[in-house]
Amino acid sequence: MVISLKLQKLGPSHAAIRRMRSMTTSSEFEGLSGGECWAHWEFSDQAWADWAEREFERDGGKAPYSPREWFSVSCVTAPCGILLGFAWGVLTAAILGAVAFALGVLLARYFRALPDIRHRKILRCPHEVYLGSKGMYFLRKFYPWRSELLSLKGADLLEGPPPELSVIMERCINGRYGMSRDRFAMLLPIPAGCEEQAVRSVERLRARAG
């Protein structure tokens, strides 16, 4: 998609961020933002797959449920359906109990599969990281350093092995009872031979952090 987005439109507006995130490559972001490039790292398929596997393990992997966990699921979901169904008769209770158990199993399998879903998404993303004076491009998303929704709060270099760059961001969440703030850290892979560039990037990120 071709997006006409001038530098002056890259200010702290929600609409601008949405348009930035509809871009598809870091080169497009770099050209339209007009910002200075600090680091642009590209990874081989194997290096990216290795990093994705580490992220997968950090997320908990896909270890199967143990018999004890399956028993816990059945002890919670099935009785709830049975108790609810007794208001309409024994047969209804049995049916609702079975349905509740099935739903519980499906939900349990879904939440256990979340790390694997994220792992597959990472593998499909462009194998690159872009850091610049205007923001960061990573996993098909653009993170401006300063906006009404996001702000950079710090950065650290994790020695590993392998080394990783931790970028600390703060986001504003419009909740039911007003705005709230939440901090989160994103771990970025660092390609071999780019350690010095990563150190300089950390210094620049810390200087820009609010």
Order of alpha helices (4+ residues) and beta strands (2+ residues): alpha-alpha-beta-alpha-alpha-alpha-beta-beta-beta-beta-beta-beta-alpha
